[in-house]
Amino acid sequence: MDIDYLEPTTVSEASELLNLHEGSKVVAGGTAVVLMMQQGLLLPEVLVSLRSIDGLSNVTASDDLITIGSAVTLQEIATSSLLLERTPSLARACELVGNVRVRNAATLGGNLAEGDYASDPPTVLAGLDATVVAGSERGERRIAARDLVTGFYETALERDEIITRIEVRSLEPNERAVYLKYVSRSSEDRPCVGVAARAKFSDEIVDDLSIVVGAVASSPQRFDDVEDQAFGAPLEADVIESLAGAYSRGISPLEDARGSAWYRKRMIRVFVRRALTGLVSNGAAGS
Ligand SMILES: Cc1cc2nc3c(=O)[nH]c(=O)nc-3n(C[C@H](O)[C@H](O)[C@H](O)COP(=O)(O)OP(=O)(O)OC[C@H]3O[C@@H](n4cnc5c(N)ncnc54)[C@H](O)[C@@H]3O)c2cc1C
């Protein structure tokens, strides 16, 4: 079957093409789309490439807001000195994706739009309270990153919407963030469990905290009521243990080739504990 390959030059034009052609599909880096086409899982009649649209490949910063174009590759994020300094857990999560060949082609927008539960960046962005901006013929819409993935390979995006950029704020001087990825099969594998943790401290007292666990359910798991329990006190060992236990109990993990539900429950506890301990000890982006 012949596939039409179209290269619109604006977001609005791309959106119009998606509406015009029922069997159309957006393609950015192609690491997921091309693989699915090769496996016969996806048979698009029209591919709408984002390659010729200006402005999707830049990283910019003003004051404490960082804007990452959707076509910025995961390798560019992993190696950007700006991002390593201002949002190190995101850079680290991107560095841990697959291998360098994948990261060189894979884009942040494509990673988010794919809606794959076993991904790294969506977990971190949900914990950083990032915003995903989507464009279409109708204009722009802002979606909280934590609300983007709605189910297995399902997102809050409409069929004709294109992610144009991701907005994330810089960590404040009294704020630390880590991302821990646990792989159970090979170093290049997708996560069995991914944990993003971020905390803001005043004299070691927790002012703000987020904990997000990814790759264990259809979408990243974050429990506001559990996070709230840590506010106003130091992040001591018993508090960390209680938070790790609450996440482990609260999540009903899925089973796949990377681990059973039983195993994942235990790994959630271990990695939430390690992530929170990492926040207290050095606050570096974890491995
Ligand atoms: C060998 C391998 C290992 C991997 N390991 C990991 C891993 O460890 N962790 C991890 O997180 N991921 C992993 N991935 C997944 C990889 O990160 C994604 O495939 C990639 O980020 C998708 O980006 P892309 O630009 O290639 O998207 P594409 O393949 O071009 O598109 C992916 C999906 O998003 C849609 N899309 C793309 N861009 C946009 C946009 N701007 N707006 C709206 N829709 C859009 C497409 O229509 C398609 O549905 C791995 C992939 C491979 C092949």
The ligand as an SDF file (V2000), in Angstrom:
LIG
                    3D

 53 58  0  0  0  0  0  0  0  0999 V2000
   14.4150    0.2470   21.3360 C   0  0  0  0  0  0  0  0  0  0  0  0
   13.5400    1.2660   22.0560 C   0  0  0  0  0  0  0  0  0  0  0  0
   13.7320    1.4410   23.4170 C   0  0  0  0  0  0  0  0  0  0  0  0
   12.9390    2.3700   24.1060 C   0  0  0  0  0  0  0  0  0  0  0  0
   13.1360    2.5420   25.4380 N   0  0  0  0  0  0  0  0  0  0  0  0
   12.4050    3.4660   26.1070 C   0  0  0  0  0  0  0  0  0  0  0  0
   12.6230    3.7120   27.4850 C   0  0  0  0  0  0  0  0  0  0  0  0
   13.4500    3.1040   28.1310 O   0  0  0  0  0  0  0  0  0  0  0  0
   11.8690    4.6900   28.0780 N   0  0  0  0  0  0  0  0  0  0  0  0
   10.9480    5.4270   27.3820 C   0  0  0  0  0  0  0  0  0  0  0  0
   10.3430    6.3190   27.9550 O   0  0  0  0  0  0  0  0  0  0  0  0
   10.7190    5.1970   26.0820 N   0  0  0  0  0  0  0  0  0  0  0  0
   11.4170    4.2460   25.4280 C   0  0  0  0  0  0  0  0  0  0  0  0
   11.2050    4.0430   24.1010 N   0  0  0  0  0  0  0  0  0  0  0  0
   10.1320    4.7780   23.4350 C   0  0  0  0  0  0  0  0  0  0  0  0
   10.6360    6.0550   22.8000 C   0  0  0  0  0  0  0  0  0  0  0  0
   11.0080    6.9660   23.7980 O   0  0  0  0  0  0  0  0  0  0  0  0
    9.4770    6.5940   21.9660 C   0  0  0  0  0  0  0  0  0  0  0  0
    9.2700    5.7050   20.9000 O   0  0  0  0  0  0  0  0  0  0  0  0
    9.7720    7.9770   21.4280 C   0  0  0  0  0  0  0  0  0  0  0  0
    9.9870    8.9120   22.4360 O   0  0  0  0  0  0  0  0  0  0  0  0
    8.6360    8.4530   20.5690 C   0  0  0  0  0  0  0  0  0  0  0  0
    9.0350    9.6840   20.0040 O   0  0  0  0  0  0  0  0  0  0  0  0
    9.1010    9.8540   18.4250 P   0  0  0  0  0  0  0  0  0  0  0  0
    9.4380   11.2650   18.1590 O   0  0  0  0  0  0  0  0  0  0  0  0
    9.9700    8.8350   17.7950 O   0  0  0  0  0  0  0  0  0  0  0  0
    7.5670    9.5730   18.1080 O   0  0  0  0  0  0  0  0  0  0  0  0
    6.8890    8.9310   16.8130 P   0  0  0  0  0  0  0  0  0  0  0  0
    7.2450    7.5110   16.6790 O   0  0  0  0  0  0  0  0  0  0  0  0
    7.0940    9.8040   15.6360 O   0  0  0  0  0  0  0  0  0  0  0  0
    5.3740    9.0670   17.2970 O   0  0  0  0  0  0  0  0  0  0  0  0
    4.9060    8.3960   18.4600 C   0  0  0  0  0  0  0  0  0  0  0  0
    3.4140    8.6740   18.6600 C   0  0  0  0  0  0  0  0  0  0  0  0
    3.1990   10.0240   18.9950 O   0  0  0  0  0  0  0  0  0  0  0  0
    2.4540   10.7200   17.9930 C   0  0  0  0  0  0  0  0  0  0  0  0
    3.1250   12.0200   17.9210 N   0  0  0  0  0  0  0  0  0  0  0  0
    4.4590   12.2480   17.7210 C   0  0  0  0  0  0  0  0  0  0  0  0
    4.7340   13.5410   17.9120 N   0  0  0  0  0  0  0  0  0  0  0  0
    3.5610   14.1460   18.2490 C   0  0  0  0  0  0  0  0  0  0  0  0
    3.2060   15.4760   18.5920 C   0  0  0  0  0  0  0  0  0  0  0  0
    4.0970   16.4740   18.6710 N   0  0  0  0  0  0  0  0  0  0  0  0
    1.9050   15.7370   18.8760 N   0  0  0  0  0  0  0  0  0  0  0  0
    0.9690   14.7580   18.8480 C   0  0  0  0  0  0  0  0  0  0  0  0
    1.2540   13.4700   18.5260 N   0  0  0  0  0  0  0  0  0  0  0  0
    2.5360   13.1810   18.2500 C   0  0  0  0  0  0  0  0  0  0  0  0
    2.5120    9.8560   16.7590 C   0  0  0  0  0  0  0  0  0  0  0  0
    1.3650    9.9950   15.9400 O   0  0  0  0  0  0  0  0  0  0  0  0
    2.5650    8.4680   17.3980 C   0  0  0  0  0  0  0  0  0  0  0  0
    1.2850    8.0700   17.8230 O   0  0  0  0  0  0  0  0  0  0  0  0
   11.9600    3.1160   23.3930 C   0  0  0  0  0  0  0  0  0  0  0  0
   11.7960    2.9400   22.0100 C   0  0  0  0  0  0  0  0  0  0  0  0
   12.5770    2.0190   21.3400 C   0  0  0  0  0  0  0  0  0  0  0  0
   12.3720    1.8560   19.8570 C   0  0  0  0  0  0  0  0  0  0  0  0
  1  2  1  0
  2  3  1  0
  2 52  2  0
  3  4  2  0
  4  5  1  0
  4 50  1  0
  5  6  2  0
  6  7  1  0
  6 13  1  0
  7  8  2  0
  7  9  1  0
  9 10  1  0
 10 11  2  0
 10 12  1  0
 12 13  2  0
 13 14  1  0
 14 15  1  0
 14 50  1  0
 15 16  1  0
 16 17  1  0
 16 18  1  0
 18 19  1  0
 18 20  1  0
 20 21  1  0
 20 22  1  0
 22 23  1  0
 23 24  1  0
 24 25  2  0
 24 26  1  0
 24 27  1  0
 27 28  1  0
 28 29  2  0
 28 30  1  0
 28 31  1  0
 31 32  1  0
 32 33  1  0
 33 34  1  0
 33 48  1  0
 34 35  1  0
 35 36  1  0
 35 46  1  0
 36 37  1  0
 36 45  1  0
 37 38  2  0
 38 39  1  0
 39 40  1  0
 39 45  2  0
 40 41  1  0
 40 42  2  0
 42 43  1  0
 43 44  2  0
 44 45  1  0
 46 47  1  0
 46 48  1  0
 48 49  1  0
 50 51  2  0
 51 52  1  0
 52 53  1  0
M  END
$$$$
